[in-house]
């Protein structure tokens, strides 16, 4: 019986690792294929799409930056996504701290109203958001996109940050209060450093969402000076219709920043997810 039980365990482990390996291959293969293909010529891509390049050539990356104003679109996306993330983290960390540490009438109702927007599709809010941006005179401006992006990150950020602040003992707040610390000092010096894993998680999720956002960027911008990378890729498709090497190079440059940022903060993200699961 013990031999049967041990064999079943081995079969279960083999099956588990096989499923994990299959999932990793399915998720990473398209990305790796695009990156590898960006170093191949059109002839190699069309003739042998799944082989390695015969030589490493960065000409496609040089062409993307020199011929198609890629740097401007890259900097637009970086500035808009970065500013929106910083502003949203400051506002929603304060809100999450209040929801986690203070009791007031209607708190749960207000929190539910803020987070229920996570269930509302973004396209259903297009008309009121467009009208608001037009009335504010922010159409085709970076400030308009930053304002919209800051608002659409509210639900997920509040959910994560509130959970992070709830894991911090209230005894620390009481000790800070006895030492004469006010509301903002207690928040900034005591709670915020201890909630850095939640801040990293909320920040990376918001940044990646803003970086890859296409619908509102297309709807609220028209000029190339304010165009972001996801929208610019639409125009690259026509420009690179028969130049797959340049297209894959542009796609690689669009995807890489998000991957690099996640790799830098993945430890904090994993800690936040684990702590939320334990406390939840």
Buried (B, 14 or more C-beta within 10 A) or exposed (E): EEEEEEEEEEEEEEEEEEEEEEEEEEEEEEBEBBBBBBBBBEEBBEEEEEEEBEEEBEEBBEBBBEEBBBEBBBEBBBBBBBBBBBBBBEBBBBBBBBBBBEEEEEEEEBBEEBBEBEEEEEEEBBEEBBEBBEEEEBBBBBBBBBBBBBBBBBBBBBBBBBBBBBBBEEEEBEEBBEEEBEBEEBBBEBBBEBBBBBBBBBBBBBBBBBBBBEEBBBBBBEEEEBBBBBBBBEBBEEBBEEBBBBBBBBBBBBBEBBEEBBEEBEEBBEBBBEBBEEEE
